[in-house]
Amino acid sequence: MVPAAPADATPAGAAGAAGAAGAAGAAGAAGAAGAVPAPDQRVAPKALPSPDLIDLPETLRYRLKNWLLGPPLVTEKLASERLGRITALGVLSPDCISSSAYGTQEMLTILVPAVGIAAFSLVIPVTVAVLIVLFFVTLSYREVIQAYTKAGGSYVVARDNFGHNVAQVAAVALLIDYTVTVAVQTAAGTDALTSAFPALVPYTVPITVGVVLLMLYGNLRGIREAGRWFAIPTYFFILSLGALVVTGLVRGLLGELHTPALHHAAGMVSFGHPGEGLLLGASLFVMLQSFANGGSSLTGLEAISNGVSAFRRPEARNARQVLVAMSLILGFLVLGVSLLARWSHAVPYLSGSPMVVAQEAHFVFGHGPIGNLLFYVVEAATMLVLYTGGNTSFNGFPFLASFVAGDSFLPRQLTRRGHRLTFSNGIIVLGILGTLLVIATGANLDALIGLYAIGVFTGFTMAGAGMVRHHLREREPAWQRRLVVNGFAAVLSGAVVIIFAVTKFRQGAWVVLVLFPVLVWLLIRMHRQYASEAAELEQGASMAFEAPILRHHVVVVLVDRLDLATARAVQYARTLMPDELRAVHFAIDPRDASLLEEEWGRLGLSRLPLDIIDCPDRRLARAALELAAGVVEDGQTELTVLLPRRGYAAGWRRLLHDRSADRIAIAVGELPHVNATIVPFKLGPDRLEEELARALAAETTGAASQGQRAHPGEDLGPKASGTSPIGQATWRSRVRVAGRVRAIRVPTRASTANLECTLVDGTGAILLVFQGRRRIPGIQQGARLVAEGMVGSWEGRLAILNPDYELIAGPDTEQVETDA
């Protein structure tokens, strides 16, 4: 336990006196030091209200959300999960490694219609060219990881080295990449499924949309990408496709595989005719198209640098090793699939099904019982890893969007965590965009590839260029070699972007090329708007807090008719103790106005005058605006407009009434020194009032049932053993309690330096007061601690003054390590 330090301004021994003599001694010490004195100790202080003791009714919408998504997760469960290298490889690489399932197929989709059988010879040099790019991009990201051990994505690198505006190019590239990844991976996964079960081909789009929506729902429930389960499909795929490649290479070298004659079947891409020369009749443009399509194999390579902070220490070294391992596995699988394609003459189909990998599995394993079984194993592994790779975007997109929104370049709603601690708004946006993209392209993989690699390689380019700027600025050891590596990778990636933009322009790249500058401009424009609003709000804000109040305060209650809602508004108006209180009715119907005047006089409400103002054009908002402008015209009057609003429990009942109070509040709120307040009055059974009355009754009678509630000490670990429920704490007793810090009072510069925080458990709440200390490291909202001391009084509430305390856990200090 940590004993509380004595107050700096308190004479020696004052804090000790507080602990030994209880509340009375503490009050005396505080008074000697100039602190706010505690109330009269002869009056028993009141217990703090605890939200756990009031069973407030939930809305239907919230209950439905709980049913669909599960109970809410509290913020303190947001732990950072540390991953070992084996688990990290399986968790962070499915998007990248799974692209080996369709990379070779996309190369052949261009080559076969151009040069026919010669495509199977040309696919090998094209694959080698792609692997050269993989090699240099991997080296580049090794340097990124070394320099950025927390978050090293291209957005962070570009932001730190080129500034926020230039970084939006990387932000747009990655956001497009994540969106297209969902569509590409799920479409490819469905192709793997239909390759095993051809009867499902007509249902490709519904299946793919269903998978995207299932991912959307699962991530809203809080699927953790850093869970062990997401590593299983990755290793299953590596083992199954690796076994296919190794078996095929061995059988090919032993002469057991015989290349079949090329024949055209229904649904295949068209066959071209081979020519002569170095490129066997293919033009340079065709080779570049094939290379651009093969570049889709490198998508997801950035995932390791984005997740460096999830690794065990030393983070940078482990992440670099996993990056190299992932690139080696990807390179081996892509090259192996291309070699098998050369031997098997696997031809792509227009629909994408059966996939080239599926044809190779039949070619290598045969059509016998064992061969068919192994074929289905390969297809199952391919389908699972592709769907898992699509799911990684539901983690990456919301986090990236939250970073960009935190920099005020996207709507700030994207920074908020939802019901299950996920960035729900980002997940929903990605799910909608991914679904629309699948429907628009008919879940056709070849159509989606045209939208894909520009965003991917733009991100690679920004990361490499940003690191060049970093090396020139920092000049760390061996910076010249690192500058060459990152610079060459940036130039190479930029060249791929240009190749892709030119060769795939008609196939969909034009959409990305048009959207890119538009989205970058929108993001920068949004940031300017946020910056302008912030500057306006912050200008003179500190002086405004101390500005003198206006001399005159007028409260106007707008009266539609005389009922309980109006009576509640008048009652609230009186608690404001204004200099002038008026009731105003805008006469739209003379007959209604006359009846209201009679009722007002008959009920003896002459003390509160009723002003009936003619409103011939029936524009209530305009009439209220004119009234408010007249009241504050002198510049010395603060006006509060109270608008009674009747609340209806059933949603359909709201449709029977207008929302004029909202419209009036918006209108009058445009004027300076005019404040519109809506005073609600709920119609129908009011369970909330019943629950509040029951809670107050329990407090009045001593809350005898508090001690019978479940004591949360068991949830706080062994350090909380021996503690008593907070609800059983009584005045002038010594207690040892454990709970969570629910609230902290921030002291002002002019106030006494006392840290006050509210500790709660499932049974009640108590105030902890640390005199003479404005801040204590670790004590913040959500922290859990054990406190011990004498229960006294502080401003009329039960409190422990200068308690001994021990921190159990902070709201964000938990670290869970998995794997070896």
C-alpha positions, 0 to 999 in steps of 0.5 A: 500500500502507498501511504498518501503524502502529506499536503504540501501546504499543510503543517507537518503532521496534519495529514497524519492527524487526519489519518489517525483522528479520522474526519475531524482531524482531517478537517482541522488540518485542512483548515490550518492549511487554508483548505476548504473545511469539512462540514460540521462533523456532528451531522452524519454525511450522505453516501455518494449516489451510485449508478449501480444501485439505480436500475434505470430502464433501457430504451428498446433500441439499446436492448435490441443492440444488446441482443444483436451484439452482446453486452457492452464492453467497458473501456478498461478491457481494451488491452493491448495484446502482445504477439509472439512471432509465430502467432503474429505471422499467422494473424497479420499475414493472411491478406498478403499470403493469400494473394498467392492464390490468385496472383498467377491467375491474374497474370495468365488472364492477360497473357493467354488471350495474347499469346496462347500457349506461350503464356505459360513460358512468359509467366515465369519471367513476369513472376520473377519481376514481381518477386524483384519488386517484393524483395525491394519493398520488403527491404524498404519496410524493414527500415520503416519498422526499425524507425517506427516501432509503434505504428509504421504505416505509410500514413504515419511515415508520410505525416511525420516526414512530409506533413499532414496535407501530403500524408492525405495521399497515403491516407486515400491510397490506404482507404481505397486499398482496404475497401477494395481488399474486402471485395477482392478477397471475398470474391476470390474466396467465393471463387475457391468455394465454387471451384470445389462446388461448381453448382454454386457459380450462379450464386457467386454474388449473393454468397460474396455479399453474404460473407461481407455482411457476416464479417460486418456483423462479426466485427461489430460484435468485437472480433479481435484480429489479434486472436489465435483463431485467425492464425489457423487459416493462414497456417492451414493455407501455407501447409496445404498450398505448400504441400501442393507446390512441393509435391508438384515440383518433386513429381515434375522433376521425377518425370511423373507429371505430363503436361496436357495438351492445351484445349479450350473449354466453355467459359475459359478466356480466349486463346491467342497465338504465339509469335517469335522473338524474345517476348514470343509475340507478346507486346511490351504493353501486354507484358506490362499489363500482366506484370501489373496484374501480378503486382496484386500478389504484394497486397497486404505487405504493409500489415506488419509495419502497421502492427509493430506495437502488437509484437513482443519486445523487442518489437522492431527485431521481431517484426522485421523477422516476421516481415522477412518470413512472410515475404519468403513464404509469399515468394515461394508460393507465388513462384511455385504456383507459376511453375505448376501453371507452366506444367499443368497449362491451367487456363483462367476462366472468365468467371474466375471459377475454377481457379488456376490453383484448383486446376493445379491441385487436380493436376498434381493430386489426380482424380482418385479418392485420395487426390479428390480429398486433397483437392478439397483440402486445398480449396477449403484452405484457400477459401478460408484464408481468402475470407480471413484476408478480407476480414483484416480490412475490417481491422485496418480500415477503422483504425486508419480512419480513426487516425486520420479523423483524429488529425481532423481530416475525416469526420470525428465520428470515426474516432469513437469506439462503439458498443463492443470497443470497436470503431463501429462507424468505420466498420459500417462504412467499410461494410457498405462500401465493400458490399456496393463494390461486390455488387457493382463488379458482379464479384468478378475478380478480374474486374476488381483487380483493375481498382486494386494495386494503385492504392497499394503501390501508392502506399509503398511509394509514400512509405519509401519516400518518407523514409528517404526524408527521414534518413536525410534528416536524422542521418543515423548510422549507415543512413546512406545505405538505407537511403538507397534502399528506401529510395529505390523501393519508392522509385520502383513502386512509383513506376508500378503505379504508373504502369498500372494506371496506363495499362489498366486505365480502361479496366477500372483504374480510371475510377481510382485516378479520378477519385484520388485527387477528389478525395485528397481535396475533400480531406484537406478541405474538411481539415480546414473547416475543423481548424477554422471552427477550433480557432473560432471556439478557442479565441479568448476562451479563457477570458470568456470564463471570467467575463462578467455576467449580464446584469439582467436575466429574463426567463420566457416560458412558451405556452402552447396549452395549459397542461402538466408539461407547461406546469413542469416548465414553469416549475423549472423556470422558478428554480432559475430565480430570474429577474423577470419571468414571463409566459408567452403564447403565440396566437395562431388560432384566436379561439384557442388563445381565448380559451387559454386566457380564460383557463389562465385566469380561472386557475389563479395564475395572475402572479405569472403574467401571460403574454398573448402575441399575435402570429398571423402568418403562423411562423412560430420559429420566426415569432419566437426569434423576433421576441427574443431579439427584442428582449436582448436588444439592450445588450445587458440581458441574458434570455432563457427560453423554456420550451415544454416538450411532451415525450411519448413512450411508444415510437408510433405516438411520436408520429402524431405530434410535431417537433415545433419545440426543436425548430424554435430552439434552433431558431432562437439559438442563433442570437447571442445571449439567448439560450433555448432549453427544452423541458421534457415531460414524459407521458405514460407509465414512468418507470424511471421515476419509480426506480429513482423513488425506490433508490431514494427510499433505499438511501433514506433507510440506510440502503440495507440491501447494499451489503447483499450485492455481489462484492466485486473484489473477486474480479480485482485479483488477489490484491483486493482480498480482505476488502469490504463492500463500499456500500457497508462503509459507515461514518467514523469507521476504518475500512479497506475497500476496492473498486474502480475510479469512476470520476475525478474532480479537476481542481482549478488554478485558484482552488485548493490543491486537493485531488478528489476521486469517486471509487465505486464497486457493485455496492456503492460509491465513496469519495477519496480525497488526497489533500495537497495533491493535484494529481497522482500518477496512475489514478485516473478514470477507469483505474482500479485500486485498493484504498484504506483509511478512516471514513469521514466527511467532505462537503457533506459526503462520505469520504476517506481523507488521505487514504493509503492506496494500492493501484491494481490496474490502470484503464490501459495498462493490461498486457496479454502475451500470447504464443512463444 
